[in-house]
């Protein structure tokens, strides 16, 4: 209730004040408060229209050590970026260290202690397709057209940049915040507290790249944007236990086809 309340409350602040919602680190442009909600609601309704049964694997008897370790990594990543700034090499070093290297060590220690985490068993791998299609249809219809960050870049170089960005952003973030962090907190607290934790911790690091220097206002901004999107992605992971919907949606955010076509 506290986590979802913070996200909904941030949206209400923007709606009441009429303040625009900054949605990307590449531009100071803003969108309306309701725009992150529209595709999420469309995807949610499309998902609920089709029943599915995707249960997760049995968790180790004590998920809290891994859950707390991952939460500490997520909070440390967001905090360090705010304090040190997101300029390179801070961003890459902190992200690879706290979201990949440290978790790998934590999991290795857990396996040696007999607390390995089995992968989920998935039977209906393509069941999320209607939700993904509905989400992207609304999202792309609302996407703002702006100058492409790849304008003038050769095709081969553009492909390398897109693949590297996908690996560093969509792949690494979805694995850490949803597959690892959310799954372990679900075993510790239940589904929706875990979704809220994952969404807020994921949203928090965006303060460093989309912030204006006003920490309270920046927190409201990311909770009303990435917080909403994080709730939807967390729902998709809990419902289907497959990664491809998260990677497709996150990949489209980072390399918006509307933006690419503009270049």
FENRARA-V842280 format. One record per backbone hydrogen bond with DSSP energy under -1.0 kcal/mol. NH is the residue of the N-H (numbers start at 0). CO is the residue of the C=O. Records with the same first field share a line. If there is no record, write none. Layout:
NH->CO / CO
//
This chain:
4->0
5->1
6->2
7->3
8->4
9->5
10->6
11->7
12->8
13->9
14->10
15->11
16->12
17->13
20->30
30->20
34->31
37->33
40->36
41->37
42->38
43->39
44->40
45->41
46->42
47->43
48->44
49->46
66->62
67->63
68->64
69->65
70->66
71->67
72->68
73->69
74->70
75->71
76->72
77->73
78->74
79->75
80->76
81->77
82->78
83->79
84->80
89->86
92->88
93->89
94->90
95->91
96->92
97->93
98->94
100->95
101->96
103->99
104->100
105->101
106->102
107->103
108->104
109->105
110->106
111->107
112->108
113->110
114->109
126->123
128->125
131->127
132->128
133->129
134->130
135->131
136->132
137->133
138->134
139->135
140->136
141->137
150->147
152->149
157->153
158->154
159->155
160->156
161->157
162->158
163->159
164->160
165->161
166->162
167->163
168->164
170->165
171->166
172->168
173->169
174->170
175->171
176->172
177->173
178->173
179->174
180->175
181->176
182->177
183->179
184->180
185->181
186->182
187->183
188->184
189->185
193->189
194->190
195->191
196->192
197->193
198->194
199->195
200->196
201->197
202->198
203->199
205->202
206->203
207->204
209->205
210->206
217->213
218->214
219->215
220->216
221->217
222->218
223->219
226->221
228->224
229->225
230->226
231->227
232->228
233->229
234->230
235->231
236->232
237->233
238->234
239->235
240->236
246->242
247->243
248->244
249->245
250->246
251->247
252->248
253->249
254->250
259->255
260->256
261->257
//
